[in-house]
Amino acid sequence: MTRPVALVTGASRGIGLAIARDLARTHTVIVGARSAGALAALVDELPDVVPFVCDVGEADSLAAAVTTLGVDRLDVLVHSAGIADERRFDTFTRDDWRRSFEVNVFGVADLTARLLPALRAAHGTVVFLNSGSGMFSYPDGAVYSGTKFALRTMADCLREEERSHGVRVVSVHPGFVDTDMARMIRRESGREGSDESYVQPSTIAAGVRVAVDAPHEAQFETISIRPTLRA
């Protein structure tokens, strides 16, 4: 790999796919998803990408995938995989809470920790795709917002720990983005809104690009990208 190397989780669709496509212009991109089939179209589209198949919410799957990958330098790590579960507080079971935190928090922490030596070697950049839900609380958001607040705190702590290693840590907080997941959330809550009230995934990718391409003496610690129009 002669070009800078980036790993993007959740790269088979939505925001992660847009980020992978954008970074592929300048980086060798390792694209993550839960199955090889989910990545097949992207691998056909961008022949230079490297598949990274694992479920970030499953510790054994993640550990095996990182071992197989075997990178010793990593310039960019983008955490875009995640799940959303929004409903009334008293409908959640312990297993519901556990699954959301396994994917949205624990898997992110595990993958980051395993790749820190490679990130330090490259003075790399870690991008946490968070959410507006990591800044604001709201009805039906206890689990999803809870994971995103935890992710934001984790990124803040990691950033301070890694300054001396030259690793930058960026939290990106999109508002509603034009993805299947966001439209489902709005539809189920009866506030789907117009097409113009969504940010496009490519716009989020452009924000990530700004953070990745910034001169290394500075880092964009928190980026909020919200729709201009309300739903």
Buried (B, 14 or more C-beta within 10 A) or exposed (E): EEEBBBBBBBBBBBBBBBBBBBBBEBBBBBBBBBEEEBBEEBBEEBEEBBBBBBBBBBEEBBBEBBEEBEBEBBBBBBBBBBBBBBBEEEEBEEEEBEBBBBBBBBBBBBBBEBBBBBBBBBBBBBBBBBBBBBBEEEEBBBBBBBBBBBBBEBBBEBBEEBEEEEBBBBBBBBBBBBBEBBBEBBEEBEEBBEEEBBBBBBBBBBBBBEBBEBEEEEBBEBBBBEBEEEB
